[in-house]
Amino acid sequence: MNFDEFLKSVSKIKNIPLPAEVSQFKMVPSFRQKLLKQQTEAIKKAKYAGVLALFYPNEVGETHFVLILRKTYKGAHSGQVAFPGGKLEDEDTTLEMAAVRETFEEVGVPMEAMTVLRELTEVYIPPSNFYVYPFVGITHKQPRFTKQEDEVEAIIEVDLEHFLDENSIVEKTVRTSYSVEVEVPAFCLNGHVVWGATAMMLSEIKDLLKQLL
């Protein structure tokens, strides 16, 4: 989709209700409810993070958004695909600010070049005990991405039309942070399997955009 057409459509994004859990639950792994029950006490001390779904025009003016492939490390989200973003720091006055700051740090888009359009529905992530608050934003020019070398393995530029295609949703077997292989609903984007919390956020974004585009 042409980015100018996309901008006209998403100008109304604040005027429609969020699909929320109705969308998110389409991409929920079968074991999620079990994990939530195990986290009853931990949830009370959950940390907070903000992430950004940043849309932009590519070199020919078509709409894309950016994801990142995380480095392999000893942690719950090693080697997974995610939105740029991160935890709320003392310097952040809001979760929106955390999302924008971390997007700058992880993929190099200047903070002043990003405009946040609206906040989406938060997602709780049991393995890391975080509440993640996603935001939808835009930047009007094709970014010159620069990855944060110590955290980001690769920058993934996703075509909007490919994302909205129903064929992008698949069932895949993945290895969880508990070293168990399970079958999960996922998005297959640019050859990457996107599941878990990021897939839940993507599902809400997809259903939200389909009301507008």
KOLSE-36488 format. One record per residue (C-alpha): residue number from 1; residue in one letter; x, y, z. Coordinates in nm, 3 decimals, decimal comma, padded with zeros to 5 digits. Layout:
residues N
+-----+----+---------+---------+---------+
|   i | aa |      px |      py |      pz |
+-----+----+---------+---------+---------+
| NUM |  A |       X |       Y |       Z |
...
+-----+----+---------+---------+---------+
END
This chain:
residues 213
+-----+----+---------+---------+---------+
|   i | aa |      px |      py |      pz |
+-----+----+---------+---------+---------+
|   1 |  M |  00,000 |  00,000 |  00,000 |
|   2 |  N |  00,119 |  00,349 | -00,087 |
|   3 |  F |  00,229 |  00,534 |  00,226 |
|   4 |  D |  00,026 |  00,848 |  00,148 |
|   5 |  E | -00,288 |  00,635 |  00,126 |
|   6 |  F | -00,190 |  00,463 |  00,450 |
|   7 |  L | -00,153 |  00,800 |  00,625 |
|   8 |  K | -00,501 |  00,909 |  00,516 |
|   9 |  S | -00,652 |  00,589 |  00,653 |
|  10 |  V | -00,468 |  00,578 |  00,987 |
|  11 |  S | -00,555 |  00,941 |  01,060 |
|  12 |  K | -00,880 |  00,793 |  01,198 |
|  13 |  I | -00,709 |  00,531 |  01,416 |
|  14 |  K | -00,801 |  00,703 |  01,744 |
|  15 |  N | -01,168 |  00,704 |  01,656 |
|  16 |  I | -01,232 |  00,330 |  01,656 |
|  17 |  P | -01,237 |  00,089 |  01,953 |
|  18 |  L | -00,947 | -00,145 |  02,003 |
|  19 |  P | -01,005 | -00,513 |  01,916 |
|  20 |  A | -00,809 | -00,593 |  02,235 |
|  21 |  E | -00,820 | -00,951 |  02,366 |
|  22 |  V | -01,053 | -01,064 |  02,086 |
|  23 |  S | -00,764 | -01,015 |  01,847 |
|  24 |  Q | -00,483 | -01,107 |  02,083 |
|  25 |  F | -00,633 | -01,443 |  02,176 |
|  26 |  K | -00,623 | -01,557 |  01,811 |
|  27 |  M | -00,248 | -01,595 |  01,858 |
|  28 |  V | -00,237 | -01,730 |  02,213 |
|  29 |  P | -00,037 | -02,053 |  02,262 |
|  30 |  S | -00,231 | -02,334 |  02,428 |
|  31 |  F | -00,010 | -02,323 |  02,737 |
|  32 |  R | -00,057 | -01,951 |  02,811 |
|  33 |  Q | -00,337 | -01,991 |  03,068 |
|  34 |  K | -00,126 | -02,243 |  03,261 |
|  35 |  L |  00,163 | -01,996 |  03,272 |
|  36 |  L | -00,064 | -01,717 |  03,393 |
|  37 |  K | -00,190 | -01,931 |  03,682 |
|  38 |  Q |  00,169 | -02,001 |  03,782 |
|  39 |  Q |  00,247 | -01,628 |  03,785 |
|  40 |  T | -00,028 | -01,510 |  04,021 |
|  41 |  E |  00,212 | -01,371 |  04,282 |
|  42 |  A |  00,480 | -01,259 |  04,037 |
|  43 |  I |  00,230 | -01,048 |  03,841 |
|  44 |  K |  00,192 | -00,821 |  04,144 |
|  45 |  K |  00,556 | -00,720 |  04,097 |
|  46 |  A |  00,559 | -00,712 |  03,719 |
|  47 |  K |  00,786 | -00,465 |  03,540 |
|  48 |  Y |  00,672 | -00,240 |  03,256 |
|  49 |  A |  00,793 | -00,189 |  02,901 |
|  50 |  G |  00,688 | -00,001 |  02,589 |
|  51 |  V |  00,729 | -00,113 |  02,227 |
|  52 |  L |  00,658 |  00,061 |  01,900 |
|  53 |  A |  00,506 | -00,060 |  01,574 |
|  54 |  L |  00,669 |  00,199 |  01,349 |
|  55 |  F |  00,531 |  00,240 |  00,996 |
|  56 |  Y |  00,722 |  00,419 |  00,721 |
|  57 |  P |  00,758 |  00,444 |  00,340 |
|  58 |  N |  01,025 |  00,238 |  00,165 |
|  59 |  E |  01,231 |  00,365 | -00,129 |
|  60 |  V |  00,934 |  00,342 | -00,370 |
|  61 |  G |  00,677 |  00,481 | -00,126 |
|  62 |  E |  00,520 |  00,152 | -00,014 |
|  63 |  T |  00,424 |  00,108 |  00,351 |
|  64 |  H |  00,644 | -00,106 |  00,574 |
|  65 |  F |  00,699 | -00,151 |  00,947 |
|  66 |  V |  01,005 | -00,262 |  01,140 |
|  67 |  L |  01,070 | -00,561 |  01,364 |
|  68 |  I |  01,395 | -00,678 |  01,520 |
|  69 |  L |  01,556 | -01,017 |  01,567 |
|  70 |  R |  01,705 | -01,030 |  01,915 |
|  71 |  K |  02,053 | -01,163 |  01,981 |
|  72 |  T |  02,098 | -01,512 |  02,120 |
|  73 |  Y |  02,162 | -01,485 |  02,492 |
|  74 |  K |  02,078 | -01,652 |  02,822 |
|  75 |  G |  01,732 | -01,510 |  02,864 |
|  76 |  A |  01,360 | -01,565 |  02,809 |
|  77 |  H |  01,346 | -01,393 |  02,469 |
|  78 |  S |  01,673 | -01,509 |  02,316 |
|  79 |  G |  01,670 | -01,517 |  01,937 |
|  80 |  Q |  01,307 | -01,408 |  01,908 |
|  81 |  V |  01,147 | -01,155 |  01,675 |
|  82 |  A |  01,003 | -00,849 |  01,850 |
|  83 |  F |  00,905 | -00,489 |  01,809 |
|  84 |  P |  01,175 | -00,239 |  01,897 |
|  85 |  G |  01,125 | -00,123 |  02,254 |
|  86 |  G |  01,222 | -00,195 |  02,610 |
|  87 |  K |  01,166 | -00,149 |  02,979 |
|  88 |  L |  01,059 |  00,170 |  03,149 |
|  89 |  E |  01,367 |  00,350 |  03,282 |
|  90 |  D |  01,396 |  00,626 |  03,542 |
|  91 |  E |  01,451 |  00,879 |  03,263 |
|  92 |  D |  01,118 |  00,792 |  03,099 |
|  93 |  T |  00,817 |  00,995 |  03,205 |
|  94 |  T |  00,574 |  00,765 |  03,021 |
|  95 |  L |  00,565 |  00,423 |  02,858 |
|  96 |  E |  00,525 |  00,599 |  02,523 |
|  97 |  M |  00,854 |  00,776 |  02,586 |
|  98 |  A |  01,019 |  00,444 |  02,673 |
|  99 |  A |  00,896 |  00,294 |  02,345 |
| 100 |  V |  01,026 |  00,585 |  02,138 |
| 101 |  R |  01,359 |  00,608 |  02,321 |
| 102 |  E |  01,423 |  00,235 |  02,291 |
| 103 |  T |  01,328 |  00,238 |  01,922 |
| 104 |  F |  01,591 |  00,506 |  01,866 |
| 105 |  E |  01,848 |  00,304 |  02,060 |
| 106 |  E |  01,772 | -00,029 |  01,893 |
| 107 |  V |  01,719 |  00,069 |  01,528 |
| 108 |  G |  01,852 |  00,425 |  01,506 |
| 109 |  V |  01,541 |  00,623 |  01,406 |
| 110 |  P |  01,571 |  00,975 |  01,555 |
| 111 |  M |  01,319 |  01,035 |  01,831 |
| 112 |  E |  01,203 |  01,363 |  01,679 |
| 113 |  A |  01,123 |  01,185 |  01,351 |
| 114 |  M |  00,867 |  00,952 |  01,513 |
| 115 |  T |  00,501 |  01,036 |  01,578 |
| 116 |  V |  00,297 |  00,807 |  01,804 |
| 117 |  L | -00,063 |  00,768 |  01,688 |
| 118 |  R | -00,213 |  00,566 |  01,972 |
| 119 |  E | -00,156 |  00,312 |  02,247 |
| 120 |  L | -00,280 | -00,044 |  02,201 |
| 121 |  T | -00,379 | -00,315 |  02,451 |
| 122 |  E | -00,110 | -00,424 |  02,694 |
| 123 |  V |  00,018 | -00,782 |  02,698 |
| 124 |  Y |  00,152 | -00,968 |  03,000 |
| 125 |  I |  00,458 | -01,184 |  02,931 |
| 126 |  P |  00,492 | -01,466 |  03,190 |
| 127 |  P |  00,854 | -01,579 |  03,126 |
| 128 |  S |  01,001 | -01,233 |  03,191 |
| 129 |  N |  00,722 | -01,099 |  03,418 |
| 130 |  F |  00,663 | -00,785 |  03,211 |
| 131 |  Y |  00,357 | -00,590 |  03,113 |
| 132 |  V |  00,432 | -00,466 |  02,762 |
| 133 |  Y |  00,245 | -00,165 |  02,625 |
| 134 |  P |  00,249 | -00,143 |  02,243 |
| 135 |  F |  00,212 |  00,182 |  02,049 |
| 136 |  V |  00,149 |  00,250 |  01,680 |
| 137 |  G |  00,362 |  00,521 |  01,524 |
| 138 |  I |  00,484 |  00,662 |  01,195 |
| 139 |  T |  00,787 |  00,831 |  01,045 |
| 140 |  H |  00,738 |  01,016 |  00,719 |
| 141 |  K |  01,069 |  00,930 |  00,551 |
| 142 |  Q |  01,241 |  00,599 |  00,490 |
| 143 |  P |  01,467 |  00,552 |  00,793 |
| 144 |  R |  01,837 |  00,478 |  00,777 |
| 145 |  F |  01,829 |  00,193 |  01,023 |
| 146 |  T |  02,127 |  00,133 |  01,249 |
| 147 |  K |  02,102 | -00,170 |  01,473 |
| 148 |  Q |  02,215 | -00,174 |  01,835 |
| 149 |  E |  02,495 | -00,426 |  01,801 |
| 150 |  D |  02,484 | -00,573 |  02,152 |
| 151 |  E |  02,107 | -00,643 |  02,147 |
| 152 |  V |  01,987 | -00,666 |  01,787 |
| 153 |  E |  02,090 | -00,944 |  01,552 |
| 154 |  A |  01,897 | -00,813 |  01,251 |
| 155 |  I |  01,648 | -00,549 |  01,144 |
| 156 |  I |  01,340 | -00,689 |  00,967 |
| 157 |  E |  01,147 | -00,462 |  00,730 |
| 158 |  V |  00,797 | -00,599 |  00,675 |
| 159 |  D |  00,574 | -00,503 |  00,383 |
| 160 |  L |  00,228 | -00,406 |  00,507 |
| 161 |  E |  00,040 | -00,598 |  00,238 |
| 162 |  H |  00,238 | -00,914 |  00,311 |
| 163 |  F |  00,153 | -00,876 |  00,680 |
| 164 |  L | -00,220 | -00,828 |  00,610 |
| 165 |  D | -00,235 | -01,136 |  00,385 |
| 166 |  E | -00,413 | -01,418 |  00,568 |
| 167 |  N | -00,149 | -01,660 |  00,439 |
| 168 |  S |  00,104 | -01,497 |  00,672 |
| 169 |  I | -00,059 | -01,680 |  00,966 |
| 170 |  V |  00,069 | -02,032 |  01,023 |
| 171 |  E |  00,105 | -02,304 |  01,285 |
| 172 |  K |  00,464 | -02,370 |  01,387 |
| 173 |  T |  00,651 | -02,583 |  01,636 |
| 174 |  V |  00,878 | -02,367 |  01,852 |
| 175 |  R |  01,105 | -02,420 |  02,150 |
| 176 |  T |  00,989 | -02,219 |  02,451 |
| 177 |  S |  01,204 | -02,061 |  02,721 |
| 178 |  Y |  01,123 | -02,372 |  02,926 |
| 179 |  S |  01,303 | -02,591 |  02,665 |
| 180 |  V |  00,976 | -02,752 |  02,559 |
| 181 |  E |  00,870 | -02,781 |  02,196 |
| 182 |  V |  00,509 | -02,680 |  02,133 |
| 183 |  E |  00,287 | -02,595 |  01,838 |
| 184 |  V |  00,175 | -02,232 |  01,833 |
| 185 |  P | -00,012 | -01,992 |  01,605 |
| 186 |  A |  00,236 | -01,753 |  01,447 |
| 187 |  F |  00,302 | -01,501 |  01,175 |
| 188 |  C |  00,556 | -01,592 |  00,909 |
| 189 |  L |  00,711 | -01,262 |  00,803 |
| 190 |  N |  01,018 | -01,234 |  00,579 |
| 191 |  G |  01,097 | -01,595 |  00,660 |
| 192 |  H |  01,086 | -01,536 |  01,035 |
| 193 |  V |  00,842 | -01,706 |  01,273 |
| 194 |  V |  00,680 | -01,450 |  01,503 |
| 195 |  W |  00,487 | -01,596 |  01,796 |
| 196 |  G |  00,396 | -01,531 |  02,159 |
| 197 |  A |  00,343 | -01,176 |  02,284 |
| 198 |  T |  00,463 | -01,012 |  01,963 |
| 199 |  A |  00,218 | -01,217 |  01,758 |
| 200 |  M | -00,061 | -01,116 |  01,997 |
| 201 |  M |  00,023 | -00,749 |  01,944 |
| 202 |  L |  00,049 | -00,797 |  01,569 |
| 203 |  S | -00,294 | -00,959 |  01,564 |
| 204 |  E | -00,451 | -00,655 |  01,726 |
| 205 |  I | -00,270 | -00,423 |  01,486 |
| 206 |  K | -00,386 | -00,631 |  01,191 |
| 207 |  D | -00,751 | -00,628 |  01,295 |
| 208 |  L | -00,733 | -00,257 |  01,376 |
| 209 |  L | -00,584 | -00,169 |  01,038 |
| 210 |  K | -00,833 | -00,385 |  00,851 |
| 211 |  Q | -01,109 | -00,161 |  00,986 |
| 212 |  L | -00,933 |  00,140 |  00,838 |
| 213 |  L | -00,770 |  00,033 |  00,511 |
+-----+----+---------+---------+---------+
END
